[in-house]
Amino acid sequence: MLATFGGMFGGVFTATEAGAVGAFLSLVYAFVAGRIGRDKVNQALVDTVMTCGALFLIGVGAIMLTRLLSISGLGMTISSLVDAMELSYWQLVLLIVALYLVLGMFLDPFGAMLITLPIFLPILNQYEINLVFFGVFLVKMLEIGMLTPPVGMNVFVIKSVVGNLTTLGGIFRGVAPFFIVDLLVVALIIAYPALALLR
């Protein structure tokens, strides 16, 4: 824990690298303590491949859908439609929230960004919305999307880890409070954009 969190908060490595360091040190400790053998390592590798395979399939499907929508020209159509509607700031932001909530049900974060950013960036410039604010807002919405059914990627990761200890529906019910709190955070960011710009 000290190496993982200390290295991450000390700026020695990123959060992803911290996870790798934590996993490696846990493995070393388990070998030294005699709590793990070849069979358990093999099972862990198989579980890892199964988990990553499922996530890659979701990601590949999302990218294929993204490219289909891009080729069809739907992005330009939506941009023109929003421009013609002459929405207020609040209406625009609420529309974006609703869109990301729907996209989060079916796409991974990268797919959602690939679809929406070419559409939204010209609109954001037109409404003079700070791009740093929108970046923070976007990250929160994408994280919420990773909890929403039926393709809540984080939920599937948890299910693959816990196995038969609980059902997928039980995990979705368990993350519901976090989903609500995240929506409250988004509401605060929208109401007080300066919160996203604090240094």
C-alpha positions in Angstrom: 0.0 0.0 0.0 2.8 2.4 0.9 4.6 1.7 -2.4 1.4 2.0 -4.5 -0.1 5.1 -3.0 3.2 6.7 -2.0 4.5 6.3 -5.5 1.3 7.6 -7.1 0.8 10.6 -4.9 4.5 11.3 -4.9 4.5 11.6 -8.7 6.8 8.6 -9.2 4.3 6.8 -11.5 0.8 7.2 -12.8 -2.4 5.6 -11.5 -2.2 2.8 -14.1 1.5 2.2 -13.2 0.6 2.2 -9.5 -1.9 -0.6 -10.2 0.8 -2.6 -11.9 3.3 -2.0 -9.1 0.7 -3.0 -6.5 -0.1 -6.2 -8.4 3.6 -7.1 -8.8 4.4 -6.5 -5.1 1.4 -8.5 -4.0 2.5 -11.4 -6.2 6.1 -11.2 -4.7 4.7 -11.1 -1.2 2.4 -14.1 -1.9 5.4 -16.1 -3.2 7.6 -15.2 -0.3 4.9 -16.0 2.2 4.2 -19.3 0.5 0.5 -18.4 -0.1 0.5 -18.9 -3.9 1.6 -21.6 -6.2 1.8 -22.4 -9.9 -1.9 -23.5 -10.0 -3.1 -20.3 -8.5 -0.9 -18.2 -10.9 -2.3 -20.1 -13.9 -5.8 -19.5 -12.7 -5.2 -15.8 -12.2 -3.8 -15.6 -15.7 -6.8 -17.3 -17.2 -9.2 -15.0 -15.2 -7.2 -12.0 -16.5 -7.5 -13.1 -20.1 -11.2 -13.8 -19.8 -11.8 -10.4 -18.2 -9.7 -8.5 -20.7 -11.2 -10.4 -23.6 -14.8 -9.4 -22.5 -13.8 -5.8 -22.2 -12.0 -5.8 -25.6 -15.1 -7.2 -27.3 -17.2 -4.4 -25.8 -14.6 -1.8 -26.9 -14.3 -3.2 -30.4 -18.1 -3.2 -30.8 -18.2 0.4 -29.6 -15.5 1.5 -32.1 -17.3 -0.2 -35.0 -20.5 1.6 -34.1 -18.5 4.9 -33.8 -17.1 4.5 -37.3 -20.5 3.6 -38.7 -22.0 6.8 -37.3 -19.1 8.9 -38.5 -19.3 7.5 -42.1 -23.1 8.1 -42.1 -22.6 11.8 -41.5 -24.9 11.8 -38.4 -22.5 14.0 -36.5 -22.8 16.9 -38.9 -26.6 16.5 -39.0 -26.8 16.7 -35.2 -24.5 19.8 -35.1 -26.7 21.6 -37.6 -29.9 20.6 -35.8 -28.6 21.9 -32.4 -27.5 25.1 -34.1 -30.9 25.6 -35.6 -32.7 25.1 -32.3 -31.0 28.2 -30.7 -30.8 26.6 -27.3 -29.9 28.5 -24.1 -26.8 27.5 -22.1 -28.9 25.5 -19.6 -30.8 23.7 -22.4 -27.6 22.9 -24.2 -25.9 21.5 -21.1 -28.9 19.4 -20.1 -29.2 18.1 -23.6 -25.5 17.0 -23.5 -26.1 15.4 -20.1 -29.0 13.4 -21.4 -27.1 12.4 -24.5 -24.1 11.1 -22.5 -26.4 9.2 -20.1 -27.9 7.4 -23.1 -24.5 6.8 -24.8 -23.1 5.5 -21.6 -25.7 2.7 -21.7 -24.2 1.3 -24.9 -20.7 2.6 -25.5 -17.4 2.7 -23.8 -15.9 6.1 -22.9 -13.6 6.2 -25.9 -16.4 5.4 -28.3 -18.6 8.1 -26.7 -15.9 10.7 -27.1 -15.1 9.7 -30.7 -18.8 10.2 -31.6 -19.5 13.4 -29.6 -16.4 15.6 -29.6 -16.5 16.4 -33.3 -20.1 17.3 -32.8 -19.8 19.3 -29.6 -16.6 21.3 -30.1 -17.9 23.7 -32.7 -21.1 24.2 -30.6 -19.0 24.8 -27.5 -17.0 27.5 -29.2 -20.2 29.1 -30.5 -21.6 29.2 -26.9 -18.2 30.3 -25.6 -18.1 27.5 -23.1 -14.7 27.0 -21.4 -13.1 23.8 -22.8 -11.3 23.0 -19.5 -14.7 23.1 -17.8 -16.1 20.9 -20.5 -13.2 18.5 -20.1 -13.9 18.0 -16.4 -17.6 17.7 -17.1 -17.0 15.2 -19.9 -14.8 13.0 -17.6 -17.5 12.9 -15.0 -20.2 12.0 -17.6 -18.0 9.2 -19.0 -17.4 7.8 -15.6 -21.1 7.7 -14.9 -21.5 5.9 -18.2 -19.2 3.2 -17.0 -21.8 2.4 -14.3 -25.0 2.4 -16.3 -26.6 -0.8 -17.6 -26.5 -2.7 -19.8 -22.9 -2.0 -20.8 -21.5 -0.6 -17.5 -17.9 -1.6 -18.1 -16.8 -1.1 -14.5 -19.7 -3.3 -13.3 -18.6 -6.1 -15.7 -15.1 -5.8 -14.3 -16.4 -6.2 -10.7 -18.5 -9.2 -11.8 -15.6 -10.9 -13.3 -13.6 -10.4 -10.1 -16.3 -11.5 -7.6 -17.5 -14.4 -9.8 -20.5 -16.2 -8.3 -20.5 -14.3 -5.0 -23.2 -12.0 -6.4 -25.2 -11.3 -9.5 -24.8 -8.6 -12.1 -28.1 -7.1 -11.0 -26.8 -7.0 -7.4 -23.7 -5.1 -8.5 -25.8 -2.6 -10.4 -28.0 -2.1 -7.4 -24.8 -1.6 -5.3 -23.4 1.1 -7.5 -26.7 3.0 -7.6 -25.7 5.3 -4.7 -22.5 6.2 -6.4 -24.4 6.9 -9.6 -26.7 9.4 -7.7 -23.7 11.1 -6.0 -22.0 11.5 -9.4 -25.1 13.1 -10.9 -25.1 15.5 -7.9 -21.4 16.4 -8.6 -22.3 17.0 -12.3 -25.2 19.3 -11.2 -22.8 21.3 -9.0 -20.3 21.6 -11.8 -23.0 22.8 -14.2 -24.4 25.3 -11.6 -21.0 26.6 -10.5 -18.6 26.1 -13.5 -15.8 27.7 -11.4 -15.6 24.5 -9.4 -14.2 22.7 -12.4 -11.6 25.4 -12.9 -10.1 25.5 -9.4 -6.4 24.9 -9.1 
